[in-house]
Amino acid sequence: MRHPHTHTSPESGTADERGPRGGGGRGPKGFGRGPRGGRPGPGGGPGGAGRGRGFGRPGGWQQGDLPSAEDAQNWFTGRLPDGWFDAVDVTVDREEITVIGTLAGVDPTTDDAQAEGRISRFRAETRDQRIAIAQEAQARYQRTVSWGARVGDTTALFTHLAVPVMTRLRQPERAVLDTLVDAGVARSRSDALAWSVRLVGEHADSWLGELREAMAEVDKLRAKGPEL
């Protein structure tokens, strides 16, 4: 029985297939800055000018700061050339849109080596077109576009972002990460933290989905409110 597996190409993260990166590649508005590009002052807004929209949720981001990407699935479905994919999955967060398509006309039962070769050929043949589409999507959604392809149980990501996330942990929490490192599960505390996040995602997927939907509804309502 074959098991699904995902691999990343050695060239993953190259900018040529993503188009121009928003905020220097560190988020659409720049890493570590407020929603309008300036550093938030003491008042919570840029330059300390009060609590502007964009600081309603810890972390300095909310729906009103970026163009809505609710229609991204439909946009890519309509924009991608006919004959590329039998199906396409579009995943969106605040920094990135990931587009993974199931290659059309390829036997899904093909072995892993053939599948990887077919995906590699698709990547090379469609590079220029994908760059153009990524640039259009970047202008529309203000997010980086990353690509991937799937054949049967084999999925390859061509380009994707690795976004730094800072956190502070107390000793009991650090001990959890150190245990994973000492046991050889992870190479470093950073790897251990990423491993832990993936584990939570796998085991709490339905709950996280409901939580995201609830937050999206709150953000929509907040974005409709008056500017303070």
N, C-alpha and C positions, 0 to 999 in steps of 0.2 A: 504494500500500500504506500503510495507516495504522499509526502507531507508538504503542505504549503511552505514556501520559504521566500524571504525577501532579501535581496542583496543590493548593495550600492556600488555603482560603477566606480573605478579608480578616479574618474574625472568628476565625481559628484561635487557640487558646489561651484562649478565653473560658471562665470557670469554670462558667457556667450549665449547660453540657451534660455536664460531667464529674462533678458532685456535689462533696461536700466533699473538699478536697485533704489528703492525709496530710502531716504534718510541715511545714505552711505552704507546701505546694506544692514543697518542695525535697527530696523523698524521704520515705518513710513514717515514718522515725524522726527527721527533722530533719537539716538539712544541716550537715555538719562535726561531728557528735556520734557517740558510741559507740552500739552497738546498743540499749542500755537507756535512751537519752535523755541520759545524762550524758557529760561529756568524759572520755576515757580518761586515766588517770593514768600515772605512770612504769612501773607494773607491767604495763601493757597492758590492764587491765580498768578499768571505771568507778571513778574515784577512786583508782586505783592498787592495787586490791584483788586483784592477781594476774591471770593470763591466763585470763579467762573464755571460755566458748564464744562465738563471734562474732568472734574475732580469729585464727582458724585460717588465714585467707588474707589477704594484704596488701590493704588497702582497708577492713578492718573489717566485712565483710559475709560471711555464709554462709547456707546453707539454713535453719539453725535460728533465724535472727533474724526471719524473716517466715513467715506461713502459706504452706504449699505451694500453688502455683497450677497443679499438674500437670493438674488436672481443669477448668481454666478453659475450654478449648475445648468440652468437653461441657456445662459449666454454661451457657455463653452459648447454645449450640445449643438446649438445652432451655428456657432462660428467654426468649429472644427471641420475640415474637409470630409466629404463623404468618402467612405472606403477606408478610413484610418482605423476606426474602432467599431466593434459590435456594441460596446457599452463603455460609458465613461463615468468615473467617480470623481467628484470635485469636493475637496475638503478645504475649509476656510478658517483661519484665525486672524488675529489682529495684525500679524506681520506677513502672512504667506497664504497663497492659494496653491494647493497641490492638485494636479490633474493626472490621474492614472487611468489609462484606457486599456480595454481588452482588445488585443489586436484582431482585426477582422481577417477571416479566411485562413486562420491557422488552426490546425487540429489541436484541441486542448489536451489530448492525451499524449502529445509528443514528449520525448524525454527532456530532462533538464538542460542538457548541453545544447540540444537543438533549439529549445525555447530561448535560451540565453543568446544564441547566435541570431535567431530571428529578431529578437528585441534589439540587439546591437545594430542589425541592418536597418531596422526601422528608425532608430535614433539617428544614424548617419544620413539616411535619405531625406529625413524631414527636418533637419536642423534649421535651415534658413526659414522655413515656414513657421516653425515653432517659435523662433525668435520674434518674428513679426507679430504673431498672435500674442505672445507674452508682452510685447510693448503696448499693444492695444489694451490688453487687460490691465496693465500697470497704470495707464492713463485713466482708465475707467474706475478702478477699484483702489488705487493707491496702495497696492500690496505687491510683493514679489511673487512671480509665478514659477512654480517648480513642476517638473515633468516626471512621469514614470509610465511604464507599460507592463501589461500582464499577458501571459500565455498559460492557460490552465492554472496550475498551482505555483507557477514561477512569476514573481513580481520583481522588477528592477526599477530603482529610483535613479533618474539621470542627474537631477540637481535638487538640492534642498538646503534650507538654512539651518544652521546650528546657532540658536540665539542664547546668549549668556543670561542666566537668571541668578541673581544674588539673593542670599538668605542668611539668617543668623540662627544657629542651633545651639541649644544648651547641651551640657555634658551627656545626659542620658540619650539625647537624640544623636549626638556625635558618636556615641558608643555603638549605636545600631549600624551606622555607616562603617565604622572601624571593624566591626565584626564581619561585615561582608567583604571588606578588603582583606582582612587576615585569613578568611576562609577561601580566598581566591575567587570569589564570585565576581568581584570588581577589582579594577586595577588601582583605583583612587577613590577618594570621597566623592568626587564629582561623578565618576562612573557609578558608584553605589547609589547616589541620589537619583540619577537617571534611571537606574534599574528599579528602584523603589517606585518611582512614578509610573513606569511601564506596568509594574505588577499591580498597582492600585487601579490603573486604567483597565487592565484585563479583567479584574475581579469585581469592579464596580461600574461597568460600562453602562448598564441601563440607568443606574442612579445618576451618574454623571450626565447622561443624555437629558434626563428630566431636569436636572439642575441648570444645564445650559439653556434649555428652552425657557425655563422660568426667568433666568437672568436676561435673556433676549427680549422677553416681553416687558420687563422693567425698563430696559434701556430704550425701547421704542417709545414708551410713555414719557420717559425723562427727556428724550430728544425733542418731543413735541411741545415741551414746556417753554415758558418765556425765558428769554436771556436775562440773567441777573446782572 
